[in-house]
Amino acid sequence: MGAGSNAEWIRWGEVDPFWGVASWEGKDAESDQAWSEEEFFEFGRRDWADFHDRWARYGLAHGSCLEIGSGTGRMTRAMAADFAHVHGVDVAPGMLAHAARAVANLPVTLHQGDGLTLPLPDGSVDAAFSTHVFQHLDSTDDANANWREIFRVLKPGGTFMVHLPVHYWPGGMERLQSLYEMRRRIGDMRAAMRRRKMDKGGTPIMRGQFYEWNTLDATLTEMGFRDVELTIIRVSSNNGQHSCVMGRKA
């Protein structure tokens, strides 16, 4: 059994893979300004340069790197210039088909995963990266499964950078977490209804998942990561701000 969000991601790979990866307003396949391949991968290259610059200052070995949710290869192609080898993992065959063309003849291996486990051996990569993926996972349980797998496949001393939305409850406001969880449960019910429509040919959904920072920090530390920190990266492609968590396998 895979992650709950797999169905819609597989569907995006079938109906509009570029927009499924980079959901900018007016860039969907039916728009006059739809993504062209040249534009799509150039913006991916620029975004990767911004992420890489910050990650390198944290500390990064440029041997082998895992990318979770590699999609159509938007970042993967650029990453191949900075690592000896890149392993791209995605759940959607349609996305992987696009990625295979994008990374042809580059030091990249693509893998189809299930969204919860990684098809790589223990301690096999120096680095792990993901962007625009954890924000669409169905639950923190699915996210935690991925964190455990990142820890498993990283070499000792290896680092990760993962982009995901976070929130932080001000002092005395932690009781709002129960309201947030209630909202998530309502969202779960709505998502189930929309997925049934999607199975009949409807538009795939995109869910939003936020992570409470203190809980996430404690979870990662308990798993065995150290030097966990949160940073905000402003990417030059659209001036967007991306919250990213970094850490190191002890």
C-alpha distance (Angstrom), angle and dihedral (degrees) to the residues before:
residue distance angle dihedral
M1 . . .
G2 3.79 . .
A3 3.78 135.5 .
G4 3.80 116.7 -55.9
S5 3.79 91.4 -120.7
N6 3.82 94.2 58.6
A7 3.80 96.5 94.3
E8 3.79 96.6 60.8
W9 3.79 93.8 40.9
I10 3.80 90.5 53.1
R11 3.80 88.2 48.6
W12 3.81 92.4 51.0
G13 3.80 87.1 53.8
E14 3.79 87.7 58.5
V15 3.81 102.6 42.3
D16 3.83 107.5 29.9
P17 3.81 114.2 -7.8
F18 3.80 97.9 172.6
W19 3.81 94.4 50.5
G20 3.80 90.8 42.3
V21 3.80 87.4 60.4
A22 3.82 99.3 38.1
S23 3.80 107.5 24.5
W24 3.77 99.1 -170.3
E25 3.78 118.1 161.6
G26 3.80 111.7 -95.5
K27 3.82 94.6 11.1
D28 3.81 99.0 98.6
A29 3.79 119.5 121.1
E30 3.82 93.7 -100.9
S31 3.80 93.7 53.8
D32 3.79 125.6 97.0
Q33 3.81 85.6 -127.7
A34 3.80 95.9 49.8
W35 3.79 117.3 154.3
S36 3.77 114.9 -81.4
E37 3.79 115.9 -152.9
E38 3.81 92.1 -116.3
E39 3.81 93.3 51.3
F40 3.79 93.9 41.5
F41 3.79 95.3 54.3
E42 3.79 94.4 40.0
F43 3.80 90.7 57.2
G44 3.80 88.3 46.8
R45 3.80 89.9 53.7
R46 3.80 91.3 50.8
D47 3.80 93.3 47.9
W48 3.80 92.0 48.6
A49 3.82 90.5 51.6
D50 3.81 89.4 56.5
F51 3.81 93.7 47.7
H52 3.80 92.6 44.4
D53 3.80 93.6 50.3
R54 3.81 91.9 56.7
W55 3.81 94.4 40.8
A56 3.81 91.4 51.3
R57 3.81 90.0 55.5
Y58 3.80 89.5 53.2
G59 3.80 91.3 50.0
L60 3.79 126.7 -84.9
A61 3.80 135.5 -178.5
H62 3.80 112.3 -146.1
G63 3.80 98.4 -147.6
S64 3.81 115.5 99.2
C65 3.80 122.5 -11.5
L66 3.79 133.0 -166.6
E67 3.81 119.4 -147.1
I68 3.80 114.6 -161.9
G69 3.79 111.7 -152.6
S70 3.79 95.9 12.7
G71 3.80 90.7 172.8
T72 3.81 114.2 177.4
G73 3.80 92.2 -10.1
R74 3.81 94.9 -97.5
M75 3.82 91.8 146.4
T76 3.80 97.2 18.1
R77 3.79 94.4 70.7
A78 3.79 92.0 54.0
M79 3.81 93.0 42.3
A80 3.80 90.2 58.2
A81 3.81 88.8 70.8
D82 3.82 91.8 58.9
F83 3.81 103.0 41.1
A84 3.78 133.2 55.6
H85 3.81 87.7 -129.9
V86 3.82 136.2 0.3
H87 3.80 126.0 -155.2
G88 3.81 110.7 -157.6
V89 3.80 116.0 -163.0
D90 3.80 124.1 -169.2
V91 3.81 137.2 155.5
A92 3.82 97.8 -141.6
P93 3.81 120.4 85.2
G94 3.82 90.4 -160.3
M95 3.79 91.9 55.1
L96 3.79 92.0 46.8
A97 3.81 91.4 50.9
H98 3.82 90.3 57.6
A99 3.80 91.0 44.1
A100 3.80 92.4 51.9
R101 3.80 90.1 60.4
A102 3.80 92.3 44.4
V103 3.82 95.5 53.3
A104 3.79 99.8 36.0
N105 3.83 111.2 146.3
L106 3.81 91.8 9.6
P107 3.84 125.4 115.6
V108 3.80 91.9 -97.0
T109 3.80 132.6 122.8
L110 3.80 117.5 -164.3
H111 3.80 122.3 -151.7
Q112 3.80 132.5 -173.3
G113 3.81 110.0 -134.0
D114 3.77 136.9 -179.8
G115 3.81 98.4 -121.6
L116 3.81 93.8 -108.8
T117 3.80 106.6 56.1
L118 3.80 131.8 40.6
P119 3.83 121.4 -131.6
L120 3.82 93.1 -136.9
P121 3.83 132.5 101.1
D122 3.79 123.7 -104.3
G123 3.81 114.8 -81.1
S124 3.80 93.8 4.6
V125 3.83 105.2 130.3
D126 3.79 136.0 55.0
A127 3.80 96.1 -149.3
A128 3.81 142.2 18.3
F129 3.80 126.6 -154.8
S130 3.78 137.1 179.7
T131 3.78 135.7 167.1
H132 3.82 133.1 179.7
V133 3.81 90.8 5.7
F134 3.82 111.6 87.9
Q135 3.82 89.0 51.3
H136 3.82 89.2 65.8
L137 3.80 99.4 45.4
D138 3.78 114.8 118.4
S139 3.79 97.8 -127.2
T140 3.78 146.2 -1.1
D141 3.82 86.3 -106.5
D142 3.81 89.3 63.6
A143 3.80 89.4 46.5
N144 3.81 92.5 49.6
A145 3.81 90.2 51.7
N146 3.80 87.8 56.4
W147 3.82 92.6 47.0
R148 3.79 90.5 53.2
E149 3.78 90.3 50.1
I150 3.81 91.6 49.3
F151 3.80 89.0 53.6
R152 3.79 90.7 48.3
V153 3.82 97.6 51.3
L154 3.81 97.1 40.5
K155 3.78 118.8 96.0
P156 3.82 115.6 -123.8
G157 3.79 106.2 -78.8
G158 3.80 91.6 20.4
T159 3.80 118.0 138.3
F160 3.77 137.3 -143.3
M161 3.80 136.3 -154.8
V162 3.80 117.0 -164.9
H163 3.79 125.5 176.4
L164 3.81 113.7 -144.9
P165 3.81 136.9 143.1
V166 3.80 114.8 -100.4
H167 3.78 136.4 -172.8
Y168 3.77 132.1 -166.9
W169 3.80 124.6 -151.9
P170 3.81 111.9 -135.8
G171 3.81 115.9 -125.2
G172 3.79 111.8 -68.3
M173 3.81 93.6 14.6
E174 3.80 97.9 89.6
R175 3.81 88.9 107.8
L176 3.81 86.7 74.9
Q177 3.80 87.8 73.9
S178 3.81 90.2 78.7
L179 3.82 90.2 54.4
Y180 3.78 89.9 48.8
E181 3.82 90.5 51.3
M182 3.81 89.8 50.8
R183 3.80 89.2 52.7
R184 3.80 89.4 50.3
R185 3.81 91.2 53.0
I186 3.81 90.5 52.2
G187 3.81 87.4 49.0
D188 3.80 89.5 51.9
M189 3.79 90.6 56.4
R190 3.81 92.8 47.3
A191 3.79 90.6 47.6
A192 3.81 91.2 52.3
M193 3.80 90.1 53.5
R194 3.80 93.2 47.5
R195 3.80 91.4 47.5
R196 3.79 89.9 55.8
K197 3.81 88.2 53.9
M198 3.80 89.9 46.5
D199 3.81 89.9 54.3
K200 3.80 87.0 58.9
G201 3.81 93.0 52.4
G202 3.79 101.5 -79.5
T203 3.80 126.2 140.6
P204 3.81 113.9 -75.4
I205 3.79 116.6 -112.9
M206 3.79 132.1 -125.2
R207 3.78 114.8 -147.6
G208 3.78 124.4 -159.5
Q209 3.81 122.4 -137.2
F210 3.81 124.6 -174.2
Y211 3.80 125.3 -168.2
E212 3.80 126.1 -144.1
W213 3.79 104.8 -126.4
N214 3.81 101.1 -141.3
T215 3.81 90.9 50.1
L216 3.80 92.6 46.4
D217 3.80 92.6 47.7
A218 3.81 91.4 50.5
T219 3.81 92.1 46.4
L220 3.80 93.9 52.0
T221 3.78 92.6 45.6
E222 3.81 91.1 50.1
M223 3.80 89.9 51.8
G224 3.80 89.8 58.0
F225 3.79 104.0 -96.6
R226 3.80 118.0 135.9
D227 3.80 136.0 -166.6
V228 3.81 88.6 36.0
E229 3.78 111.8 178.0
L230 3.78 140.8 165.0
T231 3.79 123.4 -133.7
I232 3.80 138.1 173.0
I233 3.80 117.1 -131.7
R234 3.80 120.5 -165.8
V235 3.79 109.4 -153.1
S236 3.77 119.3 -146.6
S237 3.81 95.8 -141.1
N238 3.83 95.1 76.2
N239 3.81 102.9 -7.2
G240 3.81 89.4 -110.1
Q241 3.79 121.9 157.1
H242 3.80 117.0 -129.1
S243 3.79 123.4 -167.1
C244 3.79 110.2 -143.1
V245 3.79 133.1 -177.5
M246 3.81 120.6 -148.1
G247 3.76 130.5 -169.7
R248 3.77 145.9 156.0
K249 3.78 132.6 -125.8
A250 3.78 108.7 -118.7
